[in-house]
């Protein structure tokens, strides 16, 4: 898979801080299996960017990114793992667990995110 036109449009509006429009485009892209869109929606949900924060939804979407097997989107996996480690460490959107945080950070470091190692 490649990054969809909808995802590109969503990121365009995101960078312009037109979050409602970005969200609309990213939702369309995520329904087409675009993991870059899912990742961006996860961050928006988790951080409350252009929407009310929904930590649990953000965490679930980050897990979806981690579970994807499409080689085109594997570059996102360590970033999602790092963010899941932070969520576990802080207990935001999931139960607080140093062990789970460490697990995700080690995976992120192994996958190439220098912040995870």
Residue pairs with C-beta under 8 A, 6 or more apart in sequence:
1 33
1 34
1 35
1 70
1 72
1 73
2 72
3 34
3 36
3 72
4 28
4 29
4 32
4 34
4 37
6 25
6 26
6 28
6 29
6 32
6 34
6 37
7 25
7 26
7 29
7 34
7 36
7 37
7 40
9 25
10 22
10 23
10 24
10 25
10 26
10 28
10 29
10 37
10 40
11 22
11 26
11 36
11 40
12 22
12 25
13 19
13 21
13 22
13 25
14 22
14 26
14 40
14 44
19 44
19 49
19 50
19 51
20 50
22 40
22 44
22 50
23 41
23 44
23 50
23 51
25 37
26 37
26 40
26 41
26 44
27 37
27 41
28 37
29 36
29 37
30 37
30 38
30 41
33 70
34 73
35 64
35 65
35 68
35 70
35 73
35 76
36 73
36 76
38 61
38 64
38 65
39 61
39 62
39 65
39 76
39 79
39 80
41 61
42 57
42 58
42 59
42 61
42 62
42 64
42 65
42 80
42 83
43 49
43 58
43 83
44 50
44 51
44 58
45 51
45 53
45 54
45 55
45 57
45 58
45 61
46 53
46 54
46 55
46 57
46 58
46 59
46 62
46 83
46 87
46 92
46 93
47 53
47 58
48 54
55 87
55 92
55 93
56 93
56 94
58 87
58 93
59 84
59 87
59 93
59 94
62 80
62 83
62 84
62 87
63 80
63 84
65 73
65 76
65 77
65 80
66 77
66 80
66 81
66 84
68 74
68 76
68 77
74 111
75 112
77 111
78 107
78 108
78 109
78 110
78 111
78 112
78 113
78 116
79 108
79 113
81 104
81 105
81 107
81 108
81 111
81 113
81 116
82 104
82 105
82 108
82 113
82 115
82 116
84 94
84 104
85 100
85 101
85 102
85 103
85 104
85 105
85 108
85 116
86 92
86 101
87 93
87 94
88 94
88 95
88 96
88 97
88 98
88 100
88 101
88 103
88 104
89 96
89 97
89 98
89 101
90 96
91 97
94 100
104 116
105 116
105 117
106 116
106 117
107 116
108 115
108 116
108 117
109 116
109 117
110 116
110 117
